[in-house]
Amino acid sequence: MKAIMFIVATLAIGAAAVIAIAGPGTRLGFWDYGTGLTIMRSMKLPAIAVAGLAFVSFFIALFKARGLAALMFVAAAAAGGAAIVPVKFEQLVDANPFIHDITTDFDNPPQIVAGSALPRKNPAEYAGKEMAPHSDLTIAEAQKKAFPDIRPTVVNLRVEKAVKHVRTILEEMNMDILQEGSSGARSTIEAAYTSMWFGFTDDFVVRLISEGERTRVDVRSKSRVGVSDLGANAHRISDFFSKLQARLAS
């Protein structure tokens, strides 16, 4: 009985470890992002199965091998917690359109300049009129349907002051500022966000256009790799605007 429990614990902890290293392995260049995602997703059912076995073994250990109860609990928690990751991933895939380029301006989206020369698989150009994968909508139409609240914001500040707020917010959101520029009544700040686990990098561009005493703020966020961003770019833009409004209200 104890030998079987040790085997179950080993399998459970091993399954959790495999899911855990899928991201760091991608980030460190051991495999590409597609392989990393495949590793994570392929371990969903094995992790759920061994988590269940470890959980049952925990209760058995409480009565017949109390010295192993703590180990079985940890093993069950590790595998169960790790299994949540691919389950959540698949839920996000189903809940979001297969797009990875989100903008507040479909006709004249902020341009990715500094990030265009950096390693990427998705081109920097906006392709809103192209058809979204697995959809009968264009990329722009898919965004409008899924994220209708993503739109430009006008703030009661001159461009110069608005730029300072934007720069601070980008830094608070753990983005690296790549380039800043201004031309007449227009200023642009380009930044990049890199995810902690897989190391996915998304370009984030904020364009500010003077409207007298006010400033129109447009944003674009685009993933450098991948087909679907699982809603991450839209969420980041919404988070940015929320932080901007909060700063202006304080």
ZAKOLLUM-923767 format. One line per field, with one value per residue: residue number from 1; z, x, y of N, C-alpha, C in turn. Coordinates in Angstrom, 1 decimal, m for minus. Example, Ala and Ser with C-alpha at 12.3 -4.5 7.8 and 13.67 -1.06 7.14 Angstrom:
ZAKOLLUM-923767
resi = 1, 2;
n.w = 7.8, 7.1;
n.u = 13.2, 12.8;
n.v = m5.7, m2.2;
ca.w = 7.8, 7.1;
ca.u = 12.3, 13.7;
ca.v = m4.5, m1.1;
c.w = 7.8, 7.9;
c.u = 13.2, 12.9;
c.v = m3.3, 0.0;
END
This chain:
ZAKOLLUM-923767
resi = 1, 2, 3, 4, 5, 6, 7, 8, 9, 10, 11, 12, 13, 14, 15, 16, 17, 18, 19, 20, 21, 22, 23, 24, 25, 26, 27, 28, 29, 30, 31, 32, 33, 34, 35, 36, 37, 38, 39, 40, 41, 42, 43, 44, 45, 46, 47, 48, 49, 50, 51, 52, 53, 54, 55, 56, 57, 58, 59, 60, 61, 62, 63, 64, 65, 66, 67, 68, 69, 70, 71, 72, 73, 74, 75, 76, 77, 78, 79, 80, 81, 82, 83, 84, 85, 86, 87, 88, 89, 90, 91, 92, 93, 94, 95, 96, 97, 98, 99, 100, 101, 102, 103, 104, 105, 106, 107, 108, 109, 110, 111, 112, 113, 114, 115, 116, 117, 118, 119, 120, 121, 122, 123, 124, 125, 126, 127, 128, 129, 130, 131, 132, 133, 134, 135, 136, 137, 138, 139, 140, 141, 142, 143, 144, 145, 146, 147, 148, 149, 150, 151, 152, 153, 154, 155, 156, 157, 158, 159, 160, 161, 162, 163, 164, 165, 166, 167, 168, 169, 170, 171, 172, 173, 174, 175, 176, 177, 178, 179, 180, 181, 182, 183, 184, 185, 186, 187, 188, 189, 190, 191, 192, 193, 194, 195, 196, 197, 198, 199, 200, 201, 202, 203, 204, 205, 206, 207, 208, 209, 210, 211, 212, 213, 214, 215, 216, 217, 218, 219, 220, 221, 222, 223, 224, 225, 226, 227, 228, 229, 230, 231, 232, 233, 234, 235, 236, 237, 238, 239, 240, 241, 242, 243, 244, 245, 246, 247, 248, 249, 250;
n.w = 0.0, 0.9, m1.0, m3.4, m2.8, m2.7, m5.4, m6.6, m5.5, m6.6, m9.3, m9.4, m8.4, m10.4, m12.7, m12.1, m12.1, m14.8, m16.1, m14.9, m15.9, m18.5, m19.3, m18.4, m19.8, m22.4, m22.3, m21.8, m24.1, m24.7, m26.1, m28.6, m28.5, m29.2, m28.8, m26.0, m25.2, m26.1, m24.4, m22.0, m22.4, m23.0, m20.7, m19.1, m18.7, m17.6, m15.2, m13.9, m13.4, m11.8, m9.7, m8.6, m7.8, m5.9, m4.1, m3.2, m2.1, 0.0, 1.9, 2.4, 3.6, 5.9, 7.6, 7.4, 6.9, 8.3, 8.4, 5.7, 5.0, 4.8, 2.7, 0.6, 0.5, m0.2, m2.7, m4.1, m4.0, m5.5, m8.1, m8.7, m8.5, m10.6, m12.8, m13.1, m14.6, m17.5, m17.9, m17.4, m19.5, m21.8, m21.4, m21.8, m24.4, m25.7, m25.0, m26.2, m29.3, m32.1, m32.2, m32.0, m32.0, m30.9, m31.0, m30.5, m32.6, m35.6, m38.2, m38.4, m36.8, m34.0, m34.8, m34.8, m34.3, m33.1, m32.0, m34.3, m35.5, m33.8, m32.6, m33.8, m34.8, m35.6, m37.9, m37.7, m38.9, m39.1, m39.6, m39.9, m41.7, m42.6, m42.5, m39.4, m37.9, m37.8, m37.9, m39.3, m39.4, m39.8, m38.5, m37.2, m37.0, m35.3, m33.0, m32.3, m31.7, m29.6, m27.7, m27.1, m25.6, m25.9, m26.8, m28.0, m25.7, m24.3, m22.5, m20.0, m20.2, m21.3, m24.0, m23.1, m20.3, m20.2, m21.3, m19.3, m17.3, m18.7, m19.1, m16.5, m15.8, m17.6, m16.6, m14.1, m14.8, m15.4, m17.9, m20.5, m21.7, m25.0, m26.9, m27.4, m28.9, m30.6, m32.6, m33.7, m32.7, m31.8, m29.8, m29.1, m27.4, m27.2, m25.9, m24.3, m23.1, m21.2, m20.5, m17.4, m17.1, m19.6, m21.1, m23.2, m25.4, m25.8, m27.9, m27.0, m27.7, m27.2, m28.3, m28.4, m29.1, m29.5, m28.6, m28.4, m25.2, m24.4, m24.7, m27.0, m26.5, m27.9, m28.2, m28.8, m28.7, m29.3, m29.9, m30.2, m31.0, m31.8, m32.3, m31.0, m28.4, m26.1, m25.0, m23.7, m24.6, m24.9, m22.3, m21.2, m22.3, m21.3, m18.6, m18.6, m19.3, m17.2, m15.1, m15.9, m15.8, m13.1, m12.1, m13.0, m11.6, m9.0;
n.u = 0.8, 1.9, 3.9, 2.5, 1.2, 3.4, 4.2, 1.9, 2.1, 4.5, 3.9, 1.9, 3.2, 5.1, 3.5, 2.5, 4.9, 5.7, 3.8, 4.3, 6.9, 6.5, 6.1, 8.5, 10.4, 9.8, 10.4, 13.1, 14.1, 14.3, 12.3, 9.9, 7.1, 4.8, 5.2, 5.5, 2.9, 1.6, 2.7, 1.7, m1.1, m1.5, m1.0, m3.3, m5.4, m3.9, m2.9, m5.3, m6.2, m4.2, m4.3, m6.8, m6.4, m4.4, m5.8, m7.7, m6.0, m4.9, m7.1, m7.2, m4.7, m5.1, m6.3, m4.8, m2.1, m0.9, 1.4, 2.0, 0.0, 0.3, 2.1, 0.5, m1.5, m0.2, 0.7, m1.8, m2.8, m0.9, m1.0, m3.7, m3.9, m2.2, m3.5, m5.6, m4.6, m4.2, m7.0, m8.2, m7.0, m8.1, m10.7, m10.5, m9.7, m12.0, m13.7, m12.9, m12.3, m10.2, m8.0, m5.3, m4.6, m5.5, m7.2, m8.1, m8.7, m9.8, m9.6, m7.3, m5.0, m2.8, 0.6, 3.0, 6.3, 8.9, 8.9, 8.6, 11.0, 12.0, 12.4, 9.7, 6.7, 4.3, 3.3, 4.0, 2.1, m1.3, m4.1, m6.9, m8.9, m8.7, m9.8, m10.8, m9.3, m11.2, m13.7, m16.4, m16.1, m14.3, m11.1, m11.3, m14.1, m14.5, m13.3, m14.9, m17.3, m16.6, m15.3, m16.7, m16.4, m13.9, m12.5, m11.6, m10.4, m11.1, m9.4, m9.4, m7.0, m4.0, m1.8, 0.9, 0.8, m0.8, 0.9, 2.8, 1.3, 0.6, 3.1, 3.9, 1.8, 2.3, 4.7, 4.0, 2.4, 4.3, 5.6, 8.1, 9.3, 9.8, 10.1, 9.7, 7.9, 7.2, 5.1, 4.2, 0.9, 0.7, 1.6, 3.5, 3.8, 5.7, 5.6, 6.4, 5.1, 6.0, 5.1, 5.2, 5.3, 5.4, 6.8, 5.8, 5.6, 4.0, 3.3, 2.6, 1.1, 0.6, m1.2, m1.4, m3.4, m3.8, m6.6, m7.2, m7.7, m8.0, m7.2, m7.1, m6.9, m5.6, m5.1, m3.2, m2.7, m0.7, 0.1, 3.3, 3.7, 1.7, m1.8, m4.3, m4.9, m6.1, m7.7, m6.1, m4.8, m7.0, m7.9, m5.7, m5.7, m8.1, m7.5, m5.4, m6.8, m8.6, m6.8, m5.8, m8.1, m8.5, m6.3, m6.7, m8.9, m8.1;
n.v = m1.2, 1.3, 1.6, 1.9, 4.3, 6.0, 5.9, 7.0, 9.6, 10.5, 10.5, 12.4, 14.8, 14.9, 15.4, 17.9, 19.3, 19.1, 20.6, 23.1, 23.7, 24.2, 26.8, 28.3, 26.9, 27.6, 30.3, 30.3, 29.4, 26.6, 25.3, 26.1, 28.4, 27.1, 24.4, 24.6, 25.3, 23.0, 21.0, 21.9, 21.7, 19.0, 17.7, 18.0, 16.1, 13.8, 15.1, 15.7, 13.1, 11.9, 13.6, 13.1, 10.4, 10.8, 12.3, 10.5, 8.6, 10.1, 10.1, 7.4, 7.1, 8.5, 6.7, 4.3, 4.7, 7.0, 8.5, 9.1, 10.8, 13.6, 13.9, 12.8, 14.7, 17.0, 16.2, 15.8, 18.4, 19.8, 18.6, 19.0, 21.8, 22.5, 21.3, 23.1, 25.1, 24.4, 23.8, 26.3, 27.7, 26.5, 27.3, 30.0, 30.1, 29.2, 31.2, 33.6, 35.5, 34.4, 36.4, 38.8, 41.4, 44.4, 47.5, 50.9, 52.5, 51.8, 52.7, 54.2, 53.0, 53.2, 53.1, 50.5, 50.9, 51.0, 48.4, 46.9, 46.1, 44.2, 40.8, 38.8, 37.0, 37.7, 40.2, 43.8, 45.4, 46.5, 44.4, 44.6, 44.2, 41.7, 38.2, 36.8, 34.0, 30.9, 32.0, 34.0, 36.6, 39.7, 40.7, 43.2, 43.3, 41.1, 42.0, 44.2, 42.9, 41.2, 42.8, 45.4, 47.7, 48.7, 51.6, 54.9, 57.4, 60.6, 63.0, 65.5, 67.2, 68.8, 67.7, 67.5, 67.2, 64.9, 63.0, 62.6, 61.3, 59.0, 57.8, 57.2, 55.4, 53.2, 52.3, 51.5, 49.3, 47.5, 47.6, 47.9, 50.9, 51.6, 53.6, 57.1, 59.8, 62.9, 65.0, 67.9, 68.4, 65.9, 63.1, 60.1, 57.0, 54.2, 50.9, 47.8, 44.7, 41.9, 38.7, 36.9, 34.1, 32.5, 34.3, 35.7, 38.4, 41.5, 44.3, 47.6, 50.5, 53.9, 56.7, 60.1, 62.8, 66.3, 68.2, 70.9, 72.1, 69.6, 66.1, 63.5, 60.0, 57.2, 53.7, 50.8, 47.3, 44.6, 41.1, 39.6, 37.0, 34.1, 33.1, 33.5, 35.7, 35.2, 37.1, 38.8, 41.2, 43.0, 43.1, 44.3, 46.9, 47.9, 47.9, 49.8, 52.1, 52.3, 52.8, 55.2, 56.9, 56.7, 58.1, 60.6, 61.3, 61.5;
ca.w = 0.0, 0.9, m2.3, m4.3, m2.5, m3.2, m6.9, m7.0, m5.1, m7.6, m10.6, m9.2, m8.3, m11.7, m13.6, m11.7, m12.5, m16.2, m16.4, m14.4, m16.7, m19.9, m19.6, m18.3, m20.9, m23.6, m22.1, m21.8, m25.4, m24.8, m27.1, m29.0, m27.7, m29.6, m28.0, m24.6, m25.0, m26.3, m23.2, m20.9, m22.6, m23.1, m19.3, m18.4, m18.2, m16.6, m14.0, m13.2, m13.0, m10.7, m8.6, m8.0, m7.1, m4.7, m3.1, m2.6, m1.3, 1.2, 2.8, 2.9, 4.5, 7.3, 8.4, 7.3, 6.8, 8.7, 8.1, 4.3, 4.7, 4.4, 1.3, m0.4, 0.4, m1.0, m4.1, m4.7, m4.2, m6.6, m9.4, m8.9, m8.8, m11.9, m13.8, m13.3, m15.6, m18.9, m18.0, m17.6, m20.8, m22.8, m21.3, m22.4, m25.9, m26.1, m24.7, m26.9, m30.7, m32.5, m32.7, m31.1, m32.3, m30.4, m31.1, m30.3, m33.8, m36.7, m39.5, m38.3, m35.5, m33.6, m35.5, m34.0, m35.0, m32.4, m31.9, m35.6, m35.8, m32.8, m32.9, m33.8, m35.8, m36.2, m38.4, m37.0, m39.5, m38.7, m40.6, m39.4, m42.7, m42.9, m41.7, m38.2, m37.9, m37.2, m37.8, m40.5, m39.2, m40.0, m37.2, m36.6, m36.6, m34.2, m31.8, m31.9, m31.1, m28.3, m26.8, m27.6, m24.7, m26.3, m27.7, m27.6, m24.5, m24.3, m21.1, m19.8, m20.0, m22.5, m24.3, m22.3, m19.0, m20.4, m21.6, m18.1, m16.7, m19.5, m18.9, m15.2, m15.8, m18.3, m15.7, m13.1, m15.4, m15.7, m19.3, m20.8, m22.7, m26.1, m27.7, m27.3, m29.9, m30.8, m33.9, m33.7, m31.7, m31.5, m29.1, m29.1, m26.5, m27.5, m24.8, m24.5, m21.9, m21.3, m19.4, m16.5, m17.1, m20.9, m21.7, m24.4, m25.5, m26.6, m28.1, m26.5, m28.2, m26.8, m29.1, m27.8, m30.0, m28.9, m29.0, m27.6, m23.8, m24.1, m25.4, m27.3, m26.2, m28.6, m27.7, m29.6, m28.1, m30.2, m29.5, m31.3, m31.5, m31.4, m33.1, m30.1, m27.2, m24.9, m24.4, m22.8, m25.1, m24.6, m20.9, m20.8, m22.7, m20.4, m17.4, m18.8, m19.3, m15.8, m14.3, m16.4, m15.2, m11.6, m11.8, m13.3, m10.6, m7.7;
ca.u = 0.0, 2.7, 4.6, 1.6, 1.0, 4.6, 4.1, 0.9, 2.6, 5.5, 3.2, 1.1, 4.1, 5.7, 2.6, 2.5, 6.2, 5.7, 3.0, 5.0, 8.1, 6.1, 6.4, 9.9, 11.2, 9.6, 11.0, 14.5, 14.5, 14.4, 11.4, 9.1, 5.9, 3.8, 5.6, 5.2, 1.5, 1.2, 3.1, 0.8, m2.5, m1.5, m1.0, m4.5, m6.1, m3.0, m2.9, m6.6, m6.3, m3.3, m4.8, m7.9, m5.8, m3.7, m6.8, m8.3, m4.9, m4.9, m8.1, m6.8, m3.6, m5.5, m6.7, m3.9, m0.7, m1.0, 2.7, 2.0, m1.1, 0.7, 2.6, m0.6, m2.3, 0.6, 0.7, m3.1, m2.9, 0.0, m1.5, m5.0, m3.7, m1.5, m4.5, m6.4, m4.0, m4.7, m8.4, m8.5, m6.5, m9.0, m11.9, m10.2, m9.7, m13.4, m14.4, m12.3, m12.0, m8.8, m7.3, m4.2, m4.3, m6.6, m7.0, m9.2, m8.9, m9.7, m9.2, m5.9, m4.5, m1.4, 1.6, 4.1, 7.5, 10.1, 8.7, 8.6, 12.3, 12.4, 11.9, 8.3, 6.2, 3.1, 3.8, 3.6, 1.0, m2.7, m4.8, m8.2, m9.9, m8.6, m10.8, m10.3, m9.4, m12.3, m14.8, m16.9, m15.9, m13.0, m10.4, m11.9, m15.5, m14.4, m12.9, m16.0, m18.3, m16.1, m14.9, m17.4, m16.0, m12.6, m12.7, m10.8, m10.8, m10.7, m9.2, m9.3, m5.6, m3.2, m1.0, 2.2, 0.5, m1.3, 2.0, 3.4, 0.5, 0.7, 4.4, 3.8, 1.0, 3.0, 5.8, 3.2, 2.0, 5.5, 6.0, 9.3, 9.1, 10.8, 10.4, 8.7, 8.1, 6.1, 5.1, 3.1, 0.0, 0.6, 2.7, 3.3, 4.7, 5.7, 6.1, 6.2, 4.8, 6.4, 4.4, 6.2, 5.5, 5.8, 7.7, 5.2, 5.8, 3.0, 3.6, 1.6, 1.3, m0.4, m1.1, m2.1, m3.6, m4.3, m7.9, m7.2, m7.4, m8.2, m6.4, m7.7, m6.0, m5.8, m4.2, m3.1, m1.9, m0.6, 1.0, 4.3, 3.5, 0.4, m3.0, m5.3, m4.2, m7.0, m8.3, m5.1, m4.6, m8.2, m7.9, m4.6, m6.1, m9.1, m6.8, m4.7, m7.8, m9.1, m5.8, m5.7, m9.2, m8.3, m5.3, m7.3, m10.0, m7.5;
ca.v = 0.0, 2.5, 1.7, 2.4, 5.7, 6.7, 6.0, 8.0, 10.9, 10.8, 10.8, 13.7, 15.9, 15.0, 16.0, 19.3, 19.9, 19.2, 21.8, 24.3, 24.1, 24.5, 28.3, 28.7, 26.2, 28.4, 31.6, 30.1, 28.9, 25.2, 24.9, 27.3, 28.6, 26.1, 23.2, 24.8, 25.2, 21.6, 20.3, 22.2, 21.2, 17.5, 17.2, 18.3, 14.8, 13.1, 15.8, 15.5, 11.7, 11.6, 14.4, 12.3, 9.2, 11.3, 12.7, 9.2, 8.1, 10.9, 9.7, 6.1, 7.3, 9.0, 5.6, 3.1, 5.1, 8.4, 9.1, 9.5, 11.7, 15.0, 13.8, 12.7, 15.9, 17.9, 15.7, 16.0, 19.8, 20.2, 18.1, 19.6, 23.2, 22.6, 21.0, 24.2, 26.0, 24.1, 23.9, 27.7, 28.1, 26.1, 28.1, 31.3, 29.9, 29.1, 32.5, 34.7, 35.3, 34.2, 37.6, 39.2, 42.8, 45.2, 48.9, 51.8, 53.2, 50.8, 53.3, 54.7, 52.5, 53.6, 52.3, 49.9, 51.3, 50.5, 47.0, 46.2, 45.5, 43.2, 39.4, 38.6, 36.2, 38.5, 41.5, 44.9, 46.1, 46.2, 43.7, 44.5, 43.8, 40.2, 37.4, 36.2, 32.5, 30.2, 33.0, 34.6, 38.1, 40.3, 40.9, 44.4, 43.0, 40.2, 42.8, 45.0, 42.0, 40.6, 43.9, 46.7, 48.8, 49.2, 52.8, 56.1, 58.2, 62.0, 63.5, 67.0, 67.6, 69.1, 66.5, 67.4, 66.6, 63.6, 62.1, 62.2, 60.3, 57.7, 57.2, 56.6, 54.2, 52.1, 51.8, 50.8, 48.1, 46.6, 47.7, 48.6, 51.9, 51.5, 54.8, 58.2, 60.8, 63.9, 65.7, 68.9, 68.2, 64.4, 62.4, 58.6, 56.3, 52.7, 50.1, 46.3, 43.9, 40.5, 37.9, 36.3, 32.6, 32.0, 35.3, 36.3, 39.9, 42.3, 45.7, 48.5, 51.9, 55.0, 57.9, 61.2, 63.9, 67.5, 68.7, 72.2, 71.9, 68.2, 65.2, 62.2, 58.9, 56.0, 52.7, 49.5, 46.3, 43.4, 40.1, 39.4, 35.6, 33.4, 33.4, 34.1, 36.2, 34.8, 38.3, 39.5, 42.6, 43.8, 43.3, 45.3, 48.2, 48.3, 48.2, 51.0, 53.3, 52.4, 53.4, 56.6, 57.6, 56.8, 59.1, 61.9, 61.5, 61.6;
c.w = 0.0, m0.4, m3.3, m4.1, m2.9, m4.7, m7.3, m6.7, m6.2, m8.9, m10.5, m9.2, m9.7, m12.7, m13.4, m12.2, m14.0, m16.7, m16.0, m15.3, m18.1, m20.3, m19.5, m19.4, m22.2, m23.5, m22.2, m23.2, m25.6, m25.9, m27.5, m28.3, m28.0, m28.9, m26.5, m24.3, m25.1, m25.0, m22.1, m21.1, m22.6, m21.7, m18.5, m17.8, m17.3, m15.3, m13.2, m12.6, m11.8, m9.5, m7.8, m7.3, m5.8, m3.7, m2.4, m1.6, 0.0, 2.3, 3.3, 3.9, 5.9, 8.2, 8.5, 7.2, 7.1, 8.4, 6.6, 4.0, 4.2, 3.0, 0.3, m0.5, m0.4, m2.5, m4.8, m4.9, m5.4, m7.9, m9.7, m9.2, m10.2, m13.0, m14.1, m14.5, m17.1, m19.0, m18.2, m19.0, m21.9, m22.6, m21.9, m23.9, m26.4, m26.0, m25.5, m28.4, m30.9, m33.1, m31.6, m31.3, m32.0, m30.5, m30.9, m31.6, m35.0, m38.0, m39.5, m37.0, m35.3, m34.2, m34.5, m34.8, m34.4, m32.3, m33.2, m36.0, m34.8, m33.1, m32.8, m34.9, m36.4, m36.7, m37.7, m37.6, m39.0, m39.8, m40.3, m40.4, m43.1, m42.0, m40.5, m38.3, m37.2, m37.0, m39.2, m40.4, m39.5, m38.6, m36.5, m36.1, m35.4, m32.9, m31.4, m31.2, m29.7, m27.3, m27.2, m26.7, m25.0, m27.3, m27.2, m26.4, m24.6, m22.9, m21.1, m19.4, m21.3, m22.7, m23.4, m21.0, m19.1, m20.6, m20.3, m17.3, m17.4, m19.2, m17.5, m15.1, m16.5, m17.4, m14.6, m13.6, m15.9, m17.1, m19.4, m21.9, m23.8, m26.8, m27.4, m28.4, m30.0, m32.1, m33.9, m32.5, m31.3, m30.8, m29.1, m28.1, m26.8, m26.3, m25.2, m23.1, m22.1, m20.1, m18.6, m16.8, m18.5, m21.5, m23.0, m24.3, m26.3, m26.7, m27.6, m26.9, m27.8, m27.7, m28.5, m28.8, m29.4, m29.5, m28.2, m26.1, m23.4, m25.0, m25.7, m27.2, m27.0, m28.2, m28.7, m28.8, m29.0, m29.8, m30.6, m31.8, m31.1, m32.3, m32.2, m28.9, m25.9, m24.2, m23.6, m23.3, m24.8, m23.1, m20.5, m21.2, m21.7, m19.0, m17.5, m18.7, m17.9, m14.9, m14.7, m15.8, m13.7, m11.3, m12.0, m12.2, m9.2, m7.5;
c.u = 0.9, 3.5, 3.7, 1.3, 2.2, 4.6, 3.1, 1.4, 3.6, 4.9, 2.5, 2.1, 4.8, 4.8, 2.5, 3.8, 6.3, 5.0, 3.7, 6.2, 7.8, 6.4, 7.8, 10.8, 11.0, 10.4, 12.5, 15.0, 14.7, 13.5, 10.6, 7.8, 4.8, 4.0, 5.2, 3.8, 1.0, 1.5, 2.1, m0.6, m2.5, m1.4, m2.2, m5.1, m5.2, m3.0, m4.1, m6.7, m5.5, m3.7, m5.9, m7.3, m5.1, m4.7, m7.4, m7.2, m4.7, m5.8, m7.7, m5.7, m4.0, m5.9, m5.6, m2.5, m0.6, 0.3, 2.8, 0.9, m0.7, 1.3, 1.5, m1.4, m1.5, 0.6, m0.7, m3.3, m2.1, m0.5, m2.8, m4.8, m3.1, m2.6, m5.4, m5.9, m4.4, m6.3, m8.8, m8.1, m7.5, m10.3, m11.7, m10.2, m11.1, m14.1, m14.0, m12.1, m10.5, m8.2, m6.3, m3.8, m5.5, m6.3, m8.3, m9.6, m8.7, m9.3, m7.8, m5.3, m3.1, m0.4, 2.7, 5.4, 8.7, 10.1, 8.7, 9.9, 12.8, 11.8, 10.4, 7.9, 5.0, 3.6, 3.2, 2.4, m0.3, m3.4, m6.2, m9.2, m9.8, m9.5, m10.1, m10.4, m10.6, m13.5, m15.2, m16.8, m14.5, m12.4, m11.0, m13.3, m15.5, m14.1, m14.2, m17.1, m17.9, m15.8, m15.4, m17.0, m14.7, m12.8, m11.8, m11.3, m10.3, m10.6, m9.0, m7.9, m4.9, m2.3, 0.2, 1.9, 0.0, m0.2, 2.7, 2.6, 0.6, 2.0, 4.4, 3.0, 1.6, 4.0, 5.1, 2.7, 3.1, 5.8, 7.3, 9.0, 10.2, 11.1, 9.3, 9.0, 6.9, 6.3, 3.9, 2.2, m0.2, 1.8, 2.4, 4.3, 4.6, 6.3, 5.9, 6.0, 5.2, 5.8, 5.5, 6.4, 6.1, 6.8, 7.1, 5.3, 4.7, 3.5, 2.4, 1.9, 0.2, m0.1, m2.0, m2.2, m4.3, m5.6, m8.1, m6.8, m7.6, m7.3, m7.1, m6.6, m6.4, m4.8, m4.3, m2.2, m1.9, 0.4, 2.0, 4.2, 2.1, m0.7, m4.0, m4.5, m5.0, m7.6, m7.3, m4.9, m5.8, m8.2, m6.8, m5.0, m7.1, m8.5, m6.0, m5.7, m8.4, m8.1, m5.6, m6.9, m9.1, m7.3, m5.9, m8.3, m9.4, m7.0;
c.v = 1.3, 2.7, 2.3, 3.9, 6.6, 6.9, 7.1, 9.4, 11.4, 11.3, 12.2, 14.9, 16.0, 15.7, 17.5, 20.0, 20.1, 20.4, 23.1, 24.7, 24.4, 25.9, 28.6, 28.1, 27.0, 29.7, 31.5, 29.6, 27.5, 24.6, 26.1, 27.3, 27.6, 24.8, 23.4, 24.7, 23.8, 20.8, 20.6, 21.6, 19.7, 16.9, 17.5, 17.0, 14.0, 13.8, 15.6, 14.1, 11.5, 12.4, 13.7, 11.1, 9.7, 11.7, 11.5, 8.6, 8.8, 10.4, 8.3, 6.2, 7.8, 7.8, 4.4, 3.5, 6.6, 9.2, 9.6, 10.5, 13.0, 14.9, 13.7, 13.9, 16.9, 17.5, 16.0, 17.5, 20.3, 19.8, 18.8, 21.1, 23.3, 22.3, 22.2, 25.1, 25.6, 24.1, 25.4, 28.2, 27.7, 26.9, 29.5, 31.2, 29.9, 30.4, 33.7, 34.4, 35.0, 35.4, 38.0, 40.6, 43.7, 46.7, 49.7, 52.6, 52.2, 51.4, 53.8, 54.3, 53.0, 52.6, 51.7, 50.1, 50.7, 48.9, 46.2, 45.5, 44.4, 41.9, 39.3, 37.7, 36.9, 39.8, 42.6, 45.6, 45.6, 45.5, 43.5, 44.1, 42.3, 39.4, 36.8, 34.7, 31.9, 31.1, 33.5, 36.1, 38.5, 40.4, 42.1, 44.1, 42.1, 41.0, 43.6, 44.1, 41.6, 41.7, 45.2, 47.9, 49.4, 50.4, 53.9, 56.8, 59.6, 62.5, 65.0, 67.5, 67.9, 67.9, 66.4, 66.8, 65.2, 62.6, 61.7, 61.2, 59.0, 57.0, 56.5, 55.3, 53.0, 51.5, 51.0, 49.4, 47.2, 46.5, 48.4, 49.6, 51.8, 52.7, 55.9, 59.2, 61.7, 64.6, 66.6, 68.6, 66.7, 63.9, 60.9, 58.0, 54.8, 52.0, 48.6, 45.7, 42.5, 39.7, 37.1, 34.8, 32.2, 33.0, 35.8, 37.8, 40.5, 43.7, 46.5, 49.9, 52.8, 56.2, 58.9, 62.4, 65.1, 67.8, 70.0, 71.9, 70.4, 67.4, 63.9, 61.1, 57.7, 55.0, 51.5, 48.6, 45.0, 42.4, 39.9, 37.9, 35.1, 33.9, 34.1, 34.5, 35.9, 36.0, 39.2, 41.0, 43.5, 44.1, 44.4, 46.7, 48.7, 48.6, 49.5, 52.2, 53.4, 53.1, 54.9, 57.4, 57.8, 57.9, 60.5, 62.3, 61.8, 63.1;
END
